[in-house]
């Protein structure tokens, strides 16, 4: 037979178990809420100006004699040279409009050379590969960022 003291003790144990379970559930919900608000796939929730714009990709074998249009703040990725991509240098007529970004290998990744568009305007670019002797000339037209 169960007396009153045993019923009270059983009730207290059950109450403590419910409190512990409720605390654990609240802690789990809090962690999930923190994770979901920190990592969102919704680009509309990002801060203004935080979205990333894809670079203008140009093949070195096809750019000679062309005009490349790019928004200010964006870059031109010069592709197509997997062997001597670090050997390219540039002569840019007006470096207030665009600047050259040399190709590089940091040991874990390889980066193509590129042109960074700084301000609206037009400038001539002459690229030269110091290893192969290849020369490529083109115009960069930088427009207002849209």
Rosetta constraint file for C-alpha pairs under 8 A:
AtomPair CA 2 CA 6 HARMONIC 6.25 0.50
AtomPair CA 2 CA 7 HARMONIC 7.05 0.50
AtomPair CA 3 CA 7 HARMONIC 6.59 0.50
AtomPair CA 4 CA 8 HARMONIC 6.21 0.50
AtomPair CA 5 CA 9 HARMONIC 6.19 0.50
AtomPair CA 6 CA 10 HARMONIC 6.10 0.50
AtomPair CA 7 CA 11 HARMONIC 6.09 0.50
AtomPair CA 8 CA 12 HARMONIC 6.20 0.50
AtomPair CA 9 CA 13 HARMONIC 6.28 0.50
AtomPair CA 10 CA 14 HARMONIC 6.20 0.50
AtomPair CA 11 CA 15 HARMONIC 6.06 0.50
AtomPair CA 12 CA 16 HARMONIC 6.15 0.50
AtomPair CA 13 CA 17 HARMONIC 6.16 0.50
AtomPair CA 14 CA 18 HARMONIC 6.21 0.50
AtomPair CA 15 CA 19 HARMONIC 6.22 0.50
AtomPair CA 16 CA 20 HARMONIC 6.13 0.50
AtomPair CA 17 CA 21 HARMONIC 6.10 0.50
AtomPair CA 18 CA 22 HARMONIC 6.02 0.50
AtomPair CA 19 CA 23 HARMONIC 6.11 0.50
AtomPair CA 20 CA 24 HARMONIC 6.18 0.50
AtomPair CA 21 CA 25 HARMONIC 6.17 0.50
AtomPair CA 22 CA 26 HARMONIC 6.18 0.50
AtomPair CA 23 CA 27 HARMONIC 6.15 0.50
AtomPair CA 24 CA 28 HARMONIC 6.15 0.50
AtomPair CA 25 CA 29 HARMONIC 6.19 0.50
AtomPair CA 26 CA 30 HARMONIC 6.13 0.50
AtomPair CA 27 CA 31 HARMONIC 6.28 0.50
AtomPair CA 28 CA 32 HARMONIC 6.25 0.50
AtomPair CA 29 CA 33 HARMONIC 6.08 0.50
AtomPair CA 30 CA 34 HARMONIC 6.20 0.50
AtomPair CA 31 CA 35 HARMONIC 6.23 0.50
AtomPair CA 32 CA 36 HARMONIC 6.09 0.50
AtomPair CA 33 CA 37 HARMONIC 6.17 0.50
AtomPair CA 34 CA 38 HARMONIC 6.21 0.50
AtomPair CA 35 CA 39 HARMONIC 6.19 0.50
AtomPair CA 36 CA 40 HARMONIC 6.38 0.50
AtomPair CA 40 CA 45 HARMONIC 7.78 0.50
AtomPair CA 42 CA 46 HARMONIC 7.45 0.50
AtomPair CA 43 CA 51 HARMONIC 7.32 0.50
AtomPair CA 46 CA 50 HARMONIC 6.25 0.50
AtomPair CA 46 CA 51 HARMONIC 7.26 0.50
AtomPair CA 47 CA 51 HARMONIC 7.97 0.50
AtomPair CA 53 CA 74 HARMONIC 7.11 0.50
AtomPair CA 54 CA 74 HARMONIC 7.89 0.50
AtomPair CA 55 CA 74 HARMONIC 6.20 0.50
AtomPair CA 55 CA 75 HARMONIC 5.20 0.50
AtomPair CA 55 CA 76 HARMONIC 5.67 0.50
AtomPair CA 55 CA 77 HARMONIC 6.23 0.50
AtomPair CA 56 CA 70 HARMONIC 6.87 0.50
AtomPair CA 56 CA 74 HARMONIC 7.75 0.50
AtomPair CA 56 CA 75 HARMONIC 6.26 0.50
AtomPair CA 56 CA 76 HARMONIC 4.64 0.50
AtomPair CA 56 CA 77 HARMONIC 5.97 0.50
AtomPair CA 57 CA 76 HARMONIC 5.81 0.50
AtomPair CA 57 CA 77 HARMONIC 4.74 0.50
AtomPair CA 57 CA 78 HARMONIC 6.29 0.50
AtomPair CA 57 CA 79 HARMONIC 6.94 0.50
AtomPair CA 58 CA 62 HARMONIC 7.49 0.50
AtomPair CA 58 CA 63 HARMONIC 6.65 0.50
AtomPair CA 58 CA 76 HARMONIC 6.83 0.50
AtomPair CA 58 CA 77 HARMONIC 6.04 0.50
AtomPair CA 58 CA 78 HARMONIC 5.15 0.50
AtomPair CA 58 CA 79 HARMONIC 6.01 0.50
AtomPair CA 59 CA 63 HARMONIC 6.24 0.50
AtomPair CA 59 CA 78 HARMONIC 5.81 0.50
AtomPair CA 59 CA 79 HARMONIC 4.79 0.50
AtomPair CA 59 CA 80 HARMONIC 5.26 0.50
AtomPair CA 60 CA 64 HARMONIC 7.45 0.50
AtomPair CA 60 CA 78 HARMONIC 5.92 0.50
AtomPair CA 60 CA 79 HARMONIC 5.89 0.50
AtomPair CA 60 CA 80 HARMONIC 5.72 0.50
AtomPair CA 60 CA 81 HARMONIC 7.25 0.50
AtomPair CA 60 CA 136 HARMONIC 7.49 0.50
AtomPair CA 61 CA 80 HARMONIC 6.85 0.50
AtomPair CA 63 CA 67 HARMONIC 7.95 0.50
AtomPair CA 63 CA 136 HARMONIC 7.24 0.50
AtomPair CA 63 CA 137 HARMONIC 7.61 0.50
AtomPair CA 63 CA 138 HARMONIC 6.55 0.50
AtomPair CA 64 CA 136 HARMONIC 5.06 0.50
AtomPair CA 64 CA 137 HARMONIC 5.10 0.50
AtomPair CA 64 CA 138 HARMONIC 5.49 0.50
AtomPair CA 65 CA 136 HARMONIC 7.79 0.50
AtomPair CA 65 CA 137 HARMONIC 5.83 0.50
AtomPair CA 65 CA 138 HARMONIC 4.92 0.50
AtomPair CA 65 CA 139 HARMONIC 7.53 0.50
AtomPair CA 66 CA 137 HARMONIC 7.95 0.50
AtomPair CA 66 CA 138 HARMONIC 5.19 0.50
AtomPair CA 66 CA 139 HARMONIC 6.34 0.50
AtomPair CA 67 CA 138 HARMONIC 5.88 0.50
AtomPair CA 67 CA 139 HARMONIC 4.54 0.50
AtomPair CA 67 CA 140 HARMONIC 5.72 0.50
AtomPair CA 67 CA 141 HARMONIC 6.81 0.50
AtomPair CA 68 CA 138 HARMONIC 7.59 0.50
AtomPair CA 68 CA 139 HARMONIC 6.19 0.50
AtomPair CA 68 CA 140 HARMONIC 4.93 0.50
AtomPair CA 68 CA 141 HARMONIC 5.97 0.50
AtomPair CA 69 CA 140 HARMONIC 6.09 0.50
AtomPair CA 69 CA 141 HARMONIC 4.75 0.50
AtomPair CA 69 CA 142 HARMONIC 5.90 0.50
AtomPair CA 69 CA 143 HARMONIC 7.12 0.50
AtomPair CA 70 CA 74 HARMONIC 6.60 0.50
AtomPair CA 70 CA 75 HARMONIC 7.22 0.50
AtomPair CA 70 CA 76 HARMONIC 7.34 0.50
AtomPair CA 70 CA 117 HARMONIC 6.82 0.50
AtomPair CA 70 CA 140 HARMONIC 7.44 0.50
AtomPair CA 70 CA 141 HARMONIC 6.35 0.50
AtomPair CA 70 CA 142 HARMONIC 5.05 0.50
AtomPair CA 70 CA 143 HARMONIC 6.16 0.50
AtomPair CA 71 CA 117 HARMONIC 6.77 0.50
AtomPair CA 71 CA 120 HARMONIC 7.81 0.50
AtomPair CA 71 CA 142 HARMONIC 5.46 0.50
AtomPair CA 71 CA 143 HARMONIC 4.76 0.50
AtomPair CA 71 CA 144 HARMONIC 5.67 0.50
AtomPair CA 71 CA 145 HARMONIC 4.72 0.50
AtomPair CA 71 CA 146 HARMONIC 7.12 0.50
AtomPair CA 72 CA 117 HARMONIC 4.92 0.50
AtomPair CA 72 CA 118 HARMONIC 5.28 0.50
AtomPair CA 72 CA 119 HARMONIC 5.29 0.50
AtomPair CA 72 CA 120 HARMONIC 6.21 0.50
AtomPair CA 72 CA 142 HARMONIC 5.71 0.50
AtomPair CA 72 CA 143 HARMONIC 5.82 0.50
AtomPair CA 72 CA 144 HARMONIC 5.61 0.50
AtomPair CA 72 CA 145 HARMONIC 5.12 0.50
AtomPair CA 73 CA 116 HARMONIC 7.05 0.50
AtomPair CA 73 CA 117 HARMONIC 5.45 0.50
AtomPair CA 73 CA 118 HARMONIC 5.69 0.50
AtomPair CA 73 CA 119 HARMONIC 7.59 0.50
AtomPair CA 73 CA 145 HARMONIC 6.94 0.50
AtomPair CA 74 CA 116 HARMONIC 6.25 0.50
AtomPair CA 74 CA 117 HARMONIC 5.61 0.50
AtomPair CA 74 CA 118 HARMONIC 7.92 0.50
AtomPair CA 75 CA 114 HARMONIC 6.69 0.50
AtomPair CA 75 CA 115 HARMONIC 5.52 0.50
AtomPair CA 75 CA 116 HARMONIC 4.41 0.50
AtomPair CA 75 CA 117 HARMONIC 5.72 0.50
AtomPair CA 76 CA 114 HARMONIC 5.29 0.50
AtomPair CA 76 CA 115 HARMONIC 4.98 0.50
AtomPair CA 76 CA 116 HARMONIC 6.45 0.50
AtomPair CA 76 CA 117 HARMONIC 7.75 0.50
AtomPair CA 77 CA 112 HARMONIC 6.52 0.50
AtomPair CA 77 CA 113 HARMONIC 6.47 0.50
AtomPair CA 77 CA 114 HARMONIC 4.64 0.50
AtomPair CA 77 CA 115 HARMONIC 6.85 0.50
AtomPair CA 78 CA 112 HARMONIC 6.04 0.50
AtomPair CA 78 CA 113 HARMONIC 5.53 0.50
AtomPair CA 78 CA 114 HARMONIC 5.21 0.50
AtomPair CA 78 CA 115 HARMONIC 7.82 0.50
AtomPair CA 79 CA 112 HARMONIC 6.11 0.50
AtomPair CA 79 CA 113 HARMONIC 7.56 0.50
AtomPair CA 81 CA 85 HARMONIC 5.32 0.50
AtomPair CA 84 CA 88 HARMONIC 7.49 0.50
AtomPair CA 84 CA 129 HARMONIC 7.66 0.50
AtomPair CA 84 CA 131 HARMONIC 6.99 0.50
AtomPair CA 84 CA 132 HARMONIC 7.91 0.50
AtomPair CA 85 CA 103 HARMONIC 5.50 0.50
AtomPair CA 85 CA 104 HARMONIC 7.38 0.50
AtomPair CA 85 CA 112 HARMONIC 6.04 0.50
AtomPair CA 85 CA 113 HARMONIC 6.56 0.50
AtomPair CA 86 CA 102 HARMONIC 6.51 0.50
AtomPair CA 86 CA 103 HARMONIC 4.43 0.50
AtomPair CA 86 CA 104 HARMONIC 5.33 0.50
AtomPair CA 86 CA 105 HARMONIC 7.67 0.50
AtomPair CA 86 CA 112 HARMONIC 7.63 0.50
AtomPair CA 86 CA 113 HARMONIC 7.19 0.50
AtomPair CA 87 CA 103 HARMONIC 7.50 0.50
AtomPair CA 87 CA 129 HARMONIC 5.27 0.50
AtomPair CA 87 CA 130 HARMONIC 5.36 0.50
AtomPair CA 87 CA 131 HARMONIC 6.09 0.50
AtomPair CA 88 CA 102 HARMONIC 6.80 0.50
AtomPair CA 88 CA 103 HARMONIC 7.18 0.50
AtomPair CA 88 CA 113 HARMONIC 7.16 0.50
AtomPair CA 88 CA 127 HARMONIC 6.48 0.50
AtomPair CA 88 CA 128 HARMONIC 5.47 0.50
AtomPair CA 88 CA 129 HARMONIC 4.29 0.50
AtomPair CA 88 CA 130 HARMONIC 6.34 0.50
AtomPair CA 89 CA 100 HARMONIC 7.78 0.50
AtomPair CA 89 CA 102 HARMONIC 6.81 0.50
AtomPair CA 89 CA 127 HARMONIC 5.66 0.50
AtomPair CA 89 CA 128 HARMONIC 5.40 0.50
AtomPair CA 89 CA 129 HARMONIC 6.40 0.50
AtomPair CA 89 CA 130 HARMONIC 7.48 0.50
AtomPair CA 90 CA 100 HARMONIC 6.27 0.50
AtomPair CA 90 CA 125 HARMONIC 6.77 0.50
AtomPair CA 90 CA 126 HARMONIC 5.60 0.50
AtomPair CA 90 CA 127 HARMONIC 4.44 0.50
AtomPair CA 90 CA 128 HARMONIC 6.30 0.50
AtomPair CA 91 CA 125 HARMONIC 5.85 0.50
AtomPair CA 91 CA 126 HARMONIC 5.15 0.50
AtomPair CA 91 CA 127 HARMONIC 6.47 0.50
AtomPair CA 92 CA 98 HARMONIC 7.31 0.50
AtomPair CA 92 CA 99 HARMONIC 6.99 0.50
AtomPair CA 92 CA 100 HARMONIC 7.60 0.50
AtomPair CA 92 CA 123 HARMONIC 6.89 0.50
AtomPair CA 92 CA 124 HARMONIC 5.97 0.50
AtomPair CA 92 CA 125 HARMONIC 4.64 0.50
AtomPair CA 92 CA 126 HARMONIC 6.52 0.50
AtomPair CA 93 CA 123 HARMONIC 5.74 0.50
AtomPair CA 93 CA 124 HARMONIC 5.41 0.50
AtomPair CA 93 CA 125 HARMONIC 6.47 0.50
AtomPair CA 94 CA 98 HARMONIC 6.88 0.50
AtomPair CA 94 CA 123 HARMONIC 5.64 0.50
AtomPair CA 94 CA 124 HARMONIC 7.52 0.50
AtomPair CA 95 CA 99 HARMONIC 5.42 0.50
AtomPair CA 96 CA 118 HARMONIC 6.65 0.50
AtomPair CA 96 CA 119 HARMONIC 6.80 0.50
AtomPair CA 97 CA 117 HARMONIC 6.24 0.50
AtomPair CA 97 CA 118 HARMONIC 5.05 0.50
AtomPair CA 97 CA 119 HARMONIC 4.75 0.50
AtomPair CA 97 CA 120 HARMONIC 6.37 0.50
AtomPair CA 97 CA 121 HARMONIC 6.05 0.50
AtomPair CA 97 CA 122 HARMONIC 7.04 0.50
AtomPair CA 97 CA 123 HARMONIC 6.88 0.50
AtomPair CA 97 CA 142 HARMONIC 7.09 0.50
AtomPair CA 98 CA 115 HARMONIC 6.43 0.50
AtomPair CA 98 CA 116 HARMONIC 5.43 0.50
AtomPair CA 98 CA 117 HARMONIC 4.60 0.50
AtomPair CA 98 CA 118 HARMONIC 5.17 0.50
AtomPair CA 98 CA 119 HARMONIC 7.12 0.50
AtomPair CA 98 CA 123 HARMONIC 7.54 0.50
AtomPair CA 98 CA 140 HARMONIC 7.87 0.50
AtomPair CA 98 CA 142 HARMONIC 7.93 0.50
AtomPair CA 99 CA 115 HARMONIC 5.59 0.50
AtomPair CA 99 CA 116 HARMONIC 5.28 0.50
AtomPair CA 99 CA 117 HARMONIC 6.89 0.50
AtomPair CA 99 CA 118 HARMONIC 7.40 0.50
AtomPair CA 100 CA 113 HARMONIC 7.58 0.50
AtomPair CA 100 CA 114 HARMONIC 5.98 0.50
AtomPair CA 100 CA 115 HARMONIC 4.66 0.50
AtomPair CA 100 CA 116 HARMONIC 6.38 0.50
AtomPair CA 101 CA 113 HARMONIC 5.51 0.50
AtomPair CA 101 CA 114 HARMONIC 4.89 0.50
AtomPair CA 101 CA 115 HARMONIC 5.70 0.50
AtomPair CA 101 CA 116 HARMONIC 6.95 0.50
AtomPair CA 102 CA 112 HARMONIC 7.40 0.50
AtomPair CA 102 CA 113 HARMONIC 4.60 0.50
AtomPair CA 102 CA 114 HARMONIC 6.55 0.50
AtomPair CA 103 CA 110 HARMONIC 7.65 0.50
AtomPair CA 103 CA 111 HARMONIC 5.30 0.50
AtomPair CA 103 CA 112 HARMONIC 4.57 0.50
AtomPair CA 103 CA 113 HARMONIC 3.83 0.50
AtomPair CA 103 CA 114 HARMONIC 7.26 0.50
AtomPair CA 104 CA 110 HARMONIC 5.94 0.50
AtomPair CA 104 CA 111 HARMONIC 5.18 0.50
AtomPair CA 104 CA 112 HARMONIC 6.84 0.50
AtomPair CA 104 CA 113 HARMONIC 7.43 0.50
AtomPair CA 105 CA 109 HARMONIC 5.86 0.50
AtomPair CA 105 CA 110 HARMONIC 4.39 0.50
AtomPair CA 105 CA 111 HARMONIC 6.16 0.50
AtomPair CA 106 CA 110 HARMONIC 6.64 0.50
AtomPair CA 117 CA 142 HARMONIC 6.12 0.50
AtomPair CA 118 CA 142 HARMONIC 7.65 0.50
AtomPair CA 119 CA 142 HARMONIC 6.38 0.50
AtomPair CA 119 CA 143 HARMONIC 7.46 0.50
AtomPair CA 119 CA 144 HARMONIC 7.52 0.50
AtomPair CA 120 CA 141 HARMONIC 7.39 0.50
AtomPair CA 120 CA 142 HARMONIC 4.60 0.50
AtomPair CA 120 CA 143 HARMONIC 4.77 0.50
AtomPair CA 120 CA 144 HARMONIC 5.76 0.50
AtomPair CA 121 CA 141 HARMONIC 5.88 0.50
AtomPair CA 121 CA 142 HARMONIC 5.21 0.50
AtomPair CA 121 CA 143 HARMONIC 6.74 0.50
AtomPair CA 122 CA 139 HARMONIC 6.97 0.50
AtomPair CA 122 CA 140 HARMONIC 5.67 0.50
AtomPair CA 122 CA 141 HARMONIC 4.39 0.50
AtomPair CA 122 CA 142 HARMONIC 6.14 0.50
AtomPair CA 123 CA 139 HARMONIC 5.76 0.50
AtomPair CA 123 CA 140 HARMONIC 5.45 0.50
AtomPair CA 123 CA 141 HARMONIC 6.66 0.50
AtomPair CA 124 CA 137 HARMONIC 7.41 0.50
AtomPair CA 124 CA 138 HARMONIC 6.03 0.50
AtomPair CA 124 CA 139 HARMONIC 4.53 0.50
AtomPair CA 124 CA 140 HARMONIC 6.31 0.50
AtomPair CA 125 CA 137 HARMONIC 5.68 0.50
AtomPair CA 125 CA 138 HARMONIC 5.42 0.50
AtomPair CA 125 CA 139 HARMONIC 5.85 0.50
AtomPair CA 125 CA 140 HARMONIC 7.04 0.50
AtomPair CA 126 CA 135 HARMONIC 6.98 0.50
AtomPair CA 126 CA 136 HARMONIC 5.76 0.50
AtomPair CA 126 CA 137 HARMONIC 4.46 0.50
AtomPair CA 126 CA 138 HARMONIC 6.69 0.50
AtomPair CA 127 CA 135 HARMONIC 5.60 0.50
AtomPair CA 127 CA 136 HARMONIC 5.07 0.50
AtomPair CA 127 CA 137 HARMONIC 6.27 0.50
AtomPair CA 128 CA 133 HARMONIC 6.58 0.50
AtomPair CA 128 CA 134 HARMONIC 5.74 0.50
AtomPair CA 128 CA 135 HARMONIC 4.52 0.50
AtomPair CA 128 CA 136 HARMONIC 6.51 0.50
AtomPair CA 129 CA 133 HARMONIC 5.23 0.50
AtomPair CA 129 CA 134 HARMONIC 5.23 0.50
AtomPair CA 129 CA 135 HARMONIC 6.53 0.50
AtomPair CA 130 CA 134 HARMONIC 7.75 0.50
